Amino acid sequence: MKGKKGTAKKVGVAASVTALALAVAGLSAAVTQSLAEPVITTQSITPSVPKASSRPPAKPPMTTAPSTKPASPQQPSTAQPTTLTRTTFADLPGWQTDDHLAALKTFVKSCDKVIKGIPGVPEDATSAALADACRAAIALKSPTKASAKAFFEARFVPNRIVHKDSCGLLTGYYEPVLEGSRTRQGPYQTPVYRRPPDLLNVVAETQRAVKSDTLTHVRKTDAGTTPYYTRAEIEQGALANKGLELLYLADPVDVFFMHIQGSGRIHLTDGTTTRINYDGKNGHPYTSIGRYLTEKGMIDADKVSMQNLCKWLRADPDRGQKVMWQNASFIFFRELKGNADAGPLGAVGVPLTPGRSLAVDPTYAPLGAPVYVSAPTLKPAGGKKGSSFNRLMVAQDVGSAIKGPERGDIYFGSGDNAGKVAGVTKHPGNFFVLVPLPAPSAGQARESLPWQTTEKTGR
């Protein structure tokens, strides 16, 4: 959904299968003893050598990415692999005190999409297992906090994302609430554009974050395709007078940051309110203007927040516009019909839940999957004094700035208060992907998971 969620990085998932011979009875104990840790690797990362086994290897799921061979024992690789290392629910900080029912309700929101198949997400053993878990979640009758907790513990295995760094980075986003008009009048002079008919996707919208260093969308022409207009070109009139103006807002800086957030609620001059949502982008990579300003020495790194950036940009509109043009990415919107209180839509296509929906790099966390987030220095709103952010969330969105094994963006909700929290959220954190266990068929062993396995070397 997010505007900064408009591009993606080169990725390929090298996969092989580990056998899971877990019976239904004694599932929790069997999981902690028998389930091997899955490993995700990208084209630039060498996978770990799997543990030797007397069983013949199962066929890996099909992938269009080039295969990556394990490093030879005689020539060990110096590359640091990114792995999913199995752990236990008891190892998750704050797991016992989290609101698992709130997490379950957020998880179920995605389930219809997961069961039908999320566009751009391959159909493999993991997606099938996640769909099985969704069916089980939907079937729960009058769930409670206790039964929700039991559900996650029975249907999933927590896996810590392990990579070259000790932790990842959490930021936040929100839905701005702004004033606007359907016609250009008075102070409302800055257009918000709908998706142009000549805009073509190069990748699926759910995968646009995985290709963030390439063009994700292009412009169709009589001669073929070409890169779409940049932000500077569009704001200088490239799309003017083509009937693409959806709404008009008063402040170009508000429009710029609404692009980054990917949604907005607009109070219109006729007294009505409408919600607009991401509907494609011009395909150019997202560039952080905060990073640009710090690299140019125009603002101190410790002063970078959304609020301070807004002040800096508004202080000199001409200077501010040229800085905003450094981000060539430009977002197009559509109006959402129906329940105005449902919330903006994420990349999965379901309304986001404040404090429970997470934007992720889908290379490392499948869309629709539960992800437990532990961020000791992030203090949850309304939490007890001294409490830390330890929460089961659901991967429901993507973003071009959300790249890497432990990179996440927390959706905080709508309005100014949510914006104040999102604008200053920048905290280290650790992610635990809850890997789904396939539901067993009568008289059959459990289905395998599509990753290589490594031995756990310690807690």
N, C-alpha and C positions, 0 to 999 in steps of 0.2 A: 504494500500500500504506500509506503513512504516514498517521498520524492527522492531522498538520498538512497532509497532502496531501488534505484533504477538500473544498476549495472551489475556485472559479476566477474569472477575471476576464473582463470583457466584451471580446470580441475578434471581429474579422472579418478575414479574409485577403483583401486586394485582390490579384487575380492577373491577369496576362496572360502571354503565352508568348513565349519567345525561341527562335528556330530554331537547332537544333544539327545541322550537316551534317558530322558527324565520321565518318570511315570507321574501320573496325576497325584497319587498319594505321596505325602511327604514332600511336596513341591518346594517349599521354602528351604528345607534342609538340603535337598538335592541341588538346588540352584547354587547355593554357596559353596558346595563341594565339587560340582561337576561342570558348571558352565564356564567355558574358557572365555578369555577376554578378546573382544573383537578389535581389529586394527583398521583404521582408515588411513589411506595414503593418497597423496596427490602426485601429479606428474613430477613435481620437483622434490619429492620426498621418497627415500628408499625405505621399503617396508622391512620390518623385523623378520628374521628367519623364524618360521613357525616351529613349534616343538615337534621333534620326530615322533611319528606314530606308526603303529603296525597296520592301521587301516588304510585302504587306498583312498587317495584324496577325491573328494566330490567335485563335480564340475562347477566352476564359478559361474555366477550369473553373467549374462551377456552385457557387454559394455562397449561403447564406441570409443572409449579412451584407450590409448596405447597401453599394453601390459607393462608392468614394472617387475622385473625379476628380483628375487631376494639376493642380497649381497653374498658373494662367495666367501666361505670361511677363510680362504687363502688371501682374499683381497677385501677386507672388511670396509664397509662404507663409513664415511665420516659424517654423512647426513644424519640429522636428528629426526627420527620418525615421530609422527603424531599418532598416538594410540588411544584406544578406549580400553582402560584397564578396569576389570571388574572389581567392585567393592561390595559392601553390604549397606543396607538401610541404616544400620546402627552406626556406620561411619559418617553419615550425612549430618553436618552440624545443624541442630535445631529441628531435625526431622520429626521427632516425637511431638513437638508443640505446634507444628504448622497446621493451618486450616486445610486439611485434605479435601473436605467437601467443596470448598471454593475452587480448588484446583480441578476437582472432578467435573464441576459444572462448566468450567472453561474448556476442559478436554472434550467434553461431550459436544460442545458447540462445533468443533471441527469434524466430528465423527461422520456425519453424512458425506462430507467432501472426501474424507479419507477412504470410506467404504467404496464410493463411486470411482475414486482415483483422482488425485490432484494433478492437473495438467503440468507436464514437465517433470513429474516425479516418476521414475521407472517402476514398473511392476516387478517386484522381486520378493524374496522370502521376508525381508523386513517390512515392506509395505503390506504384505499379506498378513503378517503377524500383528501389525498395528491395526489393521482392519478387524481382525479377530478380537483384539482388546476393545475396540470401539463397540463392537456388537455386544460384548459382555457388559460394557459400561452402560449402554442404552437399556439393557435388560434389567439393570438394578432397580428394584422397587423401593421407593422412599429411602434413598441412601442417607446415611448419617455421617458424621465426621469419622466415627469408628469404622463403619463399613467402607467408606471411601478410602481410608488408610489401608485397610485390609485388601481392597481391590488392587491398589497400586503395588502392594508388596507381593501379591500372588501372581500378577500378570506381567510384571516387569523386573528387570535386574539393573541396578544402578551401575554405571560405568563412568569413572573419572576420565575426563579428557586430559591426557598427559602430552606435553610438548616441550619445546626447548626453554620456555619461560615457566616460572613457578605459578603464575596466575595470568588471567586475561583482563579484559577491560569492559566495564559496563557503563553505558551512557543511557540517556532517556529521551523520549519524544512524547508529543502530546497533540491534541487537536485544538488549534486556535479558534477562538470565537471572535468574529470581526463584523464590521458594518459594511454594507455594500449596496449595489443597485443593479437592476437588470439593464439599465440604459446608462449611457455616458452622460452624466449631469453633475453640476456643482463640483464638489470635491472628488467625486468618484470618476477618476480619469485613467486608472491603471487597469488594463484588461486582464481577465483570467480566461485562458483559451481552452476550448474543447479539443478533443483529439482530431487532427486533420485527416481527411480521407486518404491522403497519399503517404501516411505513416505506416511502415511495415515493421513487424517484429522480426528480428534475426534469431532471437531465443525466446522461449516461453517466459511469460511474466514471472512465474515462480522461480525461474532460474536466472533472472537478470542480474542478481547480485553475484552470481558465480562467474560472471564474465565482465567484471568491472573495469578491466583494462582494455576492452575492445568495444566496438560499436554494438549496442544491443538493439537499436532500431535504425532504419534508414528511410530515405525518401524515394518513392517510386517515380520514375520519369519515363518518358517515351523511349529513351535509349537504354533503360535498365534501372539501376538504383545508384544513389549517391548519398553521402553523409547528409543528415538533416541540418537545417539551419541551427546555428549556435544561439545561446542566450543573447549575446550582443546583437546578432543579426535579427532575431525575432523582436527584441525590444526597440530596434531601429526601424521596424516596419515590414519585415519580411512576410508576415502573415496578416497584415492590415487589410481591411476591406474585402475579406474573403468569407465573411459571415461566421467566423469561428469564435467570436467573442461570446463567452458564456455569462460572465458577470463583470462588474467593474468595482474595484476597491479604491480607497483614497490614498493609501501609503505604499509605494513601491517596496519598501523594506518589509512591510507585512506580507506582501505577495511573495517576496523572495523566501522568507522563512516558512510560509505556508507550503511552498514547493518542497522545502527540506522535510517538513513534517508529513506531507503527502495527503493532507485532508484539511477540512475547515468547516465550521458552522457559520453561516452568514446570515445576519439579521438584515433584511432588505428594507428599502424605503417604503414599500407598500405594507409594512407591518408583519410580513410573513418571515419565516426562517427556513433556510434550506441547508442541506448538508452536501458538500462536494467532496469527491474522492479521486485519488490517483486513477488515471485512465491512459497511461502510457507516457513516454518521455521522448525527447529528441535523439536519444541514443548515445550522447556524448558522456564520457566518464564524469562522475561527480568530483569536484575539487573543493576542499575545505578552505573557505576564505579566512578562517581563524588561523590555520597553519600558514597561509599566504602572508597574512599581516605580521605574524611573529617572525617569519623568515626574512621579511623586508624591514624588520625593526620598527614597524609602525605601532605595535602594541606589545606589551609584555606578555609572555606566555602564561604567567599566573593570573592574568587579568581576563583571559579569554573565557567568556560565557556568552550565552545567547543574549542576555540582557545588555552586557557591555558592548557586544558587537552591534546591536541595534542602535545604541547611543552613538557609537563611532560612525556608523553609516549615515545616520540622520544629521549629524553635525555639519556635514558638507555634502549635500545631495549629489553634486557632480562628481566629486571624488568617490563618494559611496557607490554610485552607479558603476564607475569603472572597476572598482574592486569586486562588485557583484558579478560583473562580466567575466571575472577570472574563473568563475564556475560556469563552464559552457553548458552544463546540463540544464534542461528546461522541462518542466512538467506540464502535462495536459490533464484536465479534470472532466468529470461527469457528475451530474446530480444524482443523488441516491433517493429513490422513492421509498415510501413505506414508513415504518416506525422511526420517527426522528430521534427517539431516545435509545435506539439500539446500539449506536456507536459506529465509528468509521470501520471500513473493511480492511483487513490485512491481506497479505498475498494469498492466503489459503481461501479467501473469499467469504469469511465469516466476521461478524462484528468483534472488535477487540475488547478485551476485558481489562480495565485499569488494574495495574499491579500484578496481573497474572499472564498477560500476553507478552511474548518475547520475540523480538526480531533477531534472527540468527543467520549464520552462514550455513546454508543447507548441506554443504560439503561434510560438516561435522555433526549436525543435528537434524534428523529428518523432520520435514514440515509435518505438523500435527502431533509430534512426539512430546511427551513430558520431559522437561529439563529442570533439574534441581539446581538452584543458583545460591551460592554462598558468598556474600560480600561483607566481610566484617566491619569495614569502615563506612558502609552505607547504612544510615539509620532509617528504618521504615517509618512512614508517616503514621502517627497514632500509636507507635510501639512504646513499650515500657522503656524507662530510662536505662541507657546502657545496652539496649537490645541491638542486634545486628540484623541485616537483611538475609534471612535464610528462608527460601520459599520455593515451592514447587510451581513451576510455570509451564506454559505450553508454547512450543515453537509455531507461531502463527503468522509471521511476517519476515520480510527480508529487507536488505538495504545495501546500497553500494558502498557505504562506509562501514558496513558490518561484515568484515572479512577476517577470517582467521579462526583457529580452533576454539578459542575462548573469548569470542567477541559478541556482545549482546547489547540490545537496545530495549529498555523497559518502557512499555506504554503506560503512561501515568494518568491518562484521561483527558477531559476537555476543559478549556477555560484557562484563565490567568493563573490560578493557584497551581494547576497541573503544569503549566508552562514554567512557573518559577522553580518548581522541583526539577523538571526535565532539563532546564537550562543550565543547572549547576551540577548535574549528576555526571560524575567522571570518577569511577572507583574501580580498584582491582577486585577481581572475583574469580571463583572457580565454578566450573560447570560439571554436572553429573548427568549424562544422558541416560534416561530410563529406556533400556533396550527391551522391546516387547518379546515375550515368550509366545511362540505359536501355540494355538490351542490344539491339544491332541485329538486325533480321531479315535474312535473306539477300536481298541486292539492294536493301535499303531503307535510307534515311537514319535517323539516330537520332531517337528521339522527343523532343519538346520538354519543357522543365521549366516548371512552372506559376507563374512569377514574372515581374515586370517586370525589365528589365535596366538597369543604369547603367554608365557608363564608370568604370573604375578611375582614380582621380586621383593615385595614388602609393602607395608602400609605407609 
